[in-house]
Amino acid sequence: MRGISVCLAAWLAGPVCADGLDLSEPAPLQAPALGLAFPGNQPQFYDLLRDAGMSWARISASWRRIGREDGSLSFADLDRRVAGLQAVGVHPFVTFESDADWATDPATHRVKNATPTDMTAWAAFITAVVERYDGDGHADMPGLRAPVRMWQAANEYVSDTNASGGWAGSNADLLIYVNAAHDAVKAADPAAQFVLGGTAAFVMDVALVNQGYADWTVRQFWQDGSELVYAPDKSRGAEVTALVEDRLKFILENARYDIADIHLYGPEERDGDRIAALTAWSGGKPFLSSECGGPNLDYGDSYSPQAHFMAVIERNLNVLAEGGSACLWFGLGEEMVTTTGNARVPLYDMDRQPKPGVYAYRLLSRLLPKGASVRQIAGGWQIDGPEGEQVQIFRKGGAADSEITHCVPEVRLDRVLKATNNVNCANSILVFKGDLGRDILNE
């Protein structure tokens, strides 16, 4: 297997060579469909998102951290994160958290989406935050480079014990809460998009069994060694039915929002059913995934460099092929606190070294320019570029040997090599059909 040589000028810029593409180099452009959830609070690391070819990052706006009991607001921390992301060309996607103890019902403090004691105050907080970042020249953040257009509330609202979001109040109050947030965002910036809080993968999997669309066992491991398991019979119980009908579907069907959201972890083969249910229950609203990732360890899978690389490829391309606008990967670095199942999902290891998913993102950033579309084909995907360019990507063994033009070797995940007499693509993790020298990657 020979190395990279004789670099050519690339249609999407960057080091594309006669024999292949070097994915160890930073991505030359940022693709509009790629992003990250939870980039952390240290802007000095945000350039890693740019280097992976990402355009979006999901961050939080905490009522507890921004607001004060006397009604004053301190934007210093959120300003720092917004400015840090915009400095590297990344658009903030902001999720609100109603976690201010002094403004919420104490009985609901076990979740981040605590129930406000005064919905007017909750709405006023949201309007003030959106106003600061809407770019209209009134009360804007100093140095704001572009308007922030993506806002969200009620993350993972189905569970009443979810410390990452949740909802511990009534279903009626939840609808009021979501609608108040939506209206407050639109009052400050009519051009903004309001995203309903994401449905957790665990919840959607249980709901699919409950509603008769699946017959699988749903599980999740926690760092304390405990495991939450829902066998099919449990998922079909009356308590679950009430949550699915009176909370999950009730909010999806009745709340005001622009975009629905589904979190995608665990078996990739479940994603199509998850997305289909979300689309049906939301009345066909546009959707995205504000959290996605793999390999997930809850279902007996193990981490390997190859599994990490392919999880990025499959999750992103499948979401786009299903009509989603983006799939935001879970986590920048492995130091973040998460479930046991997602412990190996983040893109950088504990030493801030890139994992193979970073190489996969750099590849996708070159394949997914603005205007590109993705569809699933037998064994893989077809990407059509905005000017008629086309490339087909197959999992290992998905294309006939005589048709393979390029490949990613299992032993060199940081390279896309051109199939030649000296490069055998037979055992590669990804293979490509079509002359990449004239299509998506090159001029």
N, C-alpha and C positions, 0 to 999 in steps of 0.2 A: 504494500500500500504506500504509494508515494505521497509526498506532502504537497503543500500549497505552493504554487509558483505562477509566474507570469500574470500578474494582476491586470484586470481589465477595468475599464470605466463601468460603473454600475448605474442602472436606471434609478435605483433608490439610494445611490451613493454607498460608500464604504468599501472595504477590502474584499471584493468578489474576484476570484481568480480563475484562470483557465481550468484548473483541476478542482476547484471548489471554493468554499466560503469559510472563513475563519470566524467562528462564533465566540472565540475567547476575547475578541475585540468589542468595545462598546457599540451598541446599535447606532447607526448614523441618523435615524429618524425615529420619531415617536408615533406609534400607530394609534389612531383615534379609538379603537375598540379594546385597547389593552389597559389594564390598571391593577391597582393593589388595594386591598383592605388592610388597615392598620400599619401604616408606615412608621409608627413610633413618634415620639415627641422630640427627637433630636434632628433638626434640619440639616446638620452636617452630613447626614447619611442619605438625604433625599436625592442626591445625584445618582445613587444606585438605581432609582426608578427610571431616570432618564437613560442611563446606560443600558437598561433592559428594554428600552423602546416603549415605555409606558406613557400614557397621557392622563391617567386618572389616579386619584388616591382618596380613599374614604377615611375621614377623620371625624372626631366627635365635637359637639358643642354642648358642654355641660352647664346646666343652669346653676349647679352648685359652685362651679369654678368661675363662671362669668358674672353671675348675679350676686347681689348682696341683699340682706334683709331690709335695708333701708331703701331699696329700689335702685341703687346705683349699679353700674356695670363696669367691669374691668376686662378689657379685650386683649391684654398684653399677651397671654399665652396663645390664644387663637390667632391673633395677628401674626405672631412669630411663625406659626405653622403654615398659615395661608401664604405669607410672604416667602417662606422657604420653599414651598411647593411651586409657587408661581415663578420663582427665580430659576427653576430648572425646567420650566415648560410643562408642569403637571397641573391639571385642573383639580381643585378640591371638590369633593363630594361630601357634604356635611350631614351627619346624623345627630339630631337633637336628643338630649337626655334630660328628663325631668327629675333630677336627682337632688334637688335642693330641699333639705329636711325642713327648713323653715317655711316652705311654700307648698308642702305636700302632706297628705294624710299619713300619719305615723304607722298606721296599720299596713301600709303598702310599701314601706321602706326596704323590704327585702328584694325589690327589683329596681332596676335603673329607671324604668318608666313609672315612677311613683305617681299616684293620682293627685293632680293639683287641687288644692282647696279652693282656688279661685281660677277658673278657666280664662277669665279676662286677663289676669296677671300672666298666665302661661302664654297666651297669645301675644301680649305686649312684649314679653321677652323675645319671642321668635321674630316678631316684626323688627325689633331693634337690631337683632343680629343680622338679619337679611339686609336691612337698610345699610348696615356698615359695609357690606361686601357686594352691593348691587351695581356699583360703578356709575351711579347717576349724578355724581358730583355733590350730593347732599349727605353730610355726615359719613362720608366714606372713610375707610381705613387709609391713613397716609401711605402713599406708595403703592396702592392697589394697581396691579397691572392689567387686570381683566375682571369682568363681573363673575361672581360665583353663581352658577345657575342651578346646581343640583342640590336639593335639600330633602331630608328624610326625617320621619318621626315614627315611633312605635316599633322599634326593632324587635323581632321575634316575640310578638305580642301575645301569642297563644298561651304560653305557660305562665303560671302565677308564682313560679319559683326561679325563673331564669335570671340569674344575676347579670347577664350580658344585655338584658333588655326586659322582656316580660311585661306582664300586666296583672296586678293583683286587685284591681277594682272590678266593677260590674261591666257587663258587655255594653250596656247602654251608655255608661260613662266613657268607655273606650271609643265608641263612635263619636261622641262629643269631642273627646280629646284629639282624635285624628283630624276631624273636620276643622276644629279650631286651629290646629297647626297648619293645615292646608290653606285655610283662609288667611291666616296671618302671613304666610309666605307670599301669597298672591297680592295681599294688600301692599306689601313693601316693594314687590317686583313682579308685575304681571307676566314678565317673560320667563320667570323661573319655572323649573320643573319640580313637582313634588312627588317623591317616591314613597309609597307605602312601605312601612317596615317589613323587612324580609321574613319570609316563612322559613323556619329552620328545616333542614333536611330531615331530621328525625321526626318532626311533626308532620311533614308532608308524607313521609313514608307510612306513618301510622294512619294518617287520614286516607291514603289510597287503599289500605287494607280495610279500614272501616267502611269505606264507600263501595267496596266490592270490586276494585280495580286491580288488586294485587293480593298475594297470599304469602308474603314473606315475613320473616322475623326481623325486628328492628332493634338495634343495640347501640350502646354508647358506653365507653370506658372512661373513668375519671382518674385523676392523678392520685387519689387516696386509695386506689385499688378497687373501688366499687364499680359495679356495672349496672346499667339500666337496660332491661330487656323487655320488649313487648312481643310476645308470641302472637300469632294471628287471633287467637281467641280473646286475648286481652285487648287487642286493638279494636275488636268488634263489640266491646262492652258498652254499657249505657253511659258511663262517665265520659268515655272517649267520644261517643256519638254526640253528646251535648257540647263538648268542646269544638268538634268539627262543624256541627250545624249552627250552633248559637254564637260561636266566636270566630273561627277561621273563615267559614263561608259567609257569615253575616257581615263581617267587616269587608271582605273582598267584594261582596255584592252591593254594599250600601255606602261605604265611605267615599269621600271625595279625594281623588288622587289622579295623577297623570300616568304613572308608571308602576307596575307591580314588580315584586322582587322575590326571588327564590334563592335560598342558600343551597349550594350543591357540594356535598361531601359524600363519602362512602362509595358504593358501587356505581361506576359511570353508566352501567346499563340501565339504571333506574331513572336517569335524567330525563329521558323522553317522556315517560309517564308523569314525572313530577311537573314538567313544563306544560304538558297538555292539560293537567288538572288546574294549574294556576291560570292558564289562559281561559279555560272554560268558566271557572268560578269568578274571574275578574271581568267577565263579559268581553273578552278579547282585547283587553288593554295591552299596550306595549309592555315589555318586560326586560329586566336585566337580572344578573346575579351579582349582588354586592358582596358576596363571600363565596368563594369556590376553592377547591383544592384537593390534593391527593399526593401520594397514596395515603389513604386513611387506614389506620390500623385496627379499627373496630371489628372488621369482618374477616380477620385472619390473614390479611395481606401483610407483607413485610416491606420495609424500605429497601430500595436498591437505587443506584444512580439511574438505571434505565427506566425504572418505574416512575421516578420523579420527573424525568424528561417527558415521558409519554403522557403523564397526567396533565401537564401543562398543555401539550398539543391537543389531547382529546377533549379536555374540559372546555377550552376556549373555542375550538372549531365546532364542537357540537352545539354550544350555546348560540354561536353565530348562525349555524345552519338551521337551527330551530326558530330563528328570527329575533333572538335577543340582541340588545345593543352592546352589551359588554359582560365580561366575567372578571370580577376583581379578585385576584389571588389572595389567599389568606396568609398574611404576615410577611414582613421583610426579613426578620432574623429569628433564629430558633430560641433566643432567650425569652421570648414572650410567653406569658402564662396562658395555657390552653388545655384542652382535654388530651388524654393519652392518645386518642385516635388521630388527632391533628398535630402531634408533637413534631413530626418530621416534614410537615407540609411547607413551612416558610422557605424562602428562596436562598437565604444565606445561613451558613452554619454558625456555631458559637464563636468562631474566630473571624467572623465577617468575610469568609471566603465564599465565592459563588458556588452554588450547587447546580446540578445539571438543568434544573428548571430555568435558570437564568439563560443558558444557551438556547433553550427552547423558545423563550420569549424573544431573544434577539433574532432568531429565525422567523418567528411569527411577525415581528415588526417589519420585516422586509417583504413578507407575503401579503400583508393586510394594509395597504395604503388607503387613504380616504376614497370611498366609493367602491371598494372591493366587496364582493359578495361570496358567500360560502354555501355550498350544498353538499349533502352527503351522497356518496356513490358507493357501490359495492366495494367493501374493503377499505374505504377511506373517504376522502373529501376532494371536491373540485373548487378551486378559487378562481373567480373571474375578476380581472382587474378593471379599472375604470375606463381603459382605452382598448378593451378587447383582449388584453393579455389573459393567458390561461395556464394553470398548472394543476396537475392532479397529484395528490399525496396519498400514499398507501402505507398501512401498517406492514410489518414484515411479511413478505410472501404475497402481498396483495396485487402485484402486477407481474405480468409475464417477464421473464428475464430479458428477452429481446427488446422489450419496451422501456426498460429502466434507463434513465439518463443520468440520475444523480442519486445519492444515498447518504444517510447518516449512519456510520458504523457503530455497532454496539460498544466497541472498545474506544471510540473517539467521538464522544457526544458533542464535542466542541467543533466539529467539522461537518460540512456538507461537501462530499467529494463527487467529482464527475466520474461516471462509469467509463472506464477505459480497459485496455488489455491488462494494465497494471493494477487496476482497482476492481476487486470482486465485491459486488453489492449483494451477493446471495444471502449473507447472514446479517444484513443491516437492520436496524430498528425501524427506520423509515426509508422508503424509496419514493422516487419522483418520476413521473412520466411527463415528457415534454421537454423541449430544449430550454433549460433555465437560462442559457446564455442569451436567448431572444425573448423570453417571456417575463415572468414576474421578477426574478432576481436581477437580471442584467438588461442592458439595452439590446 
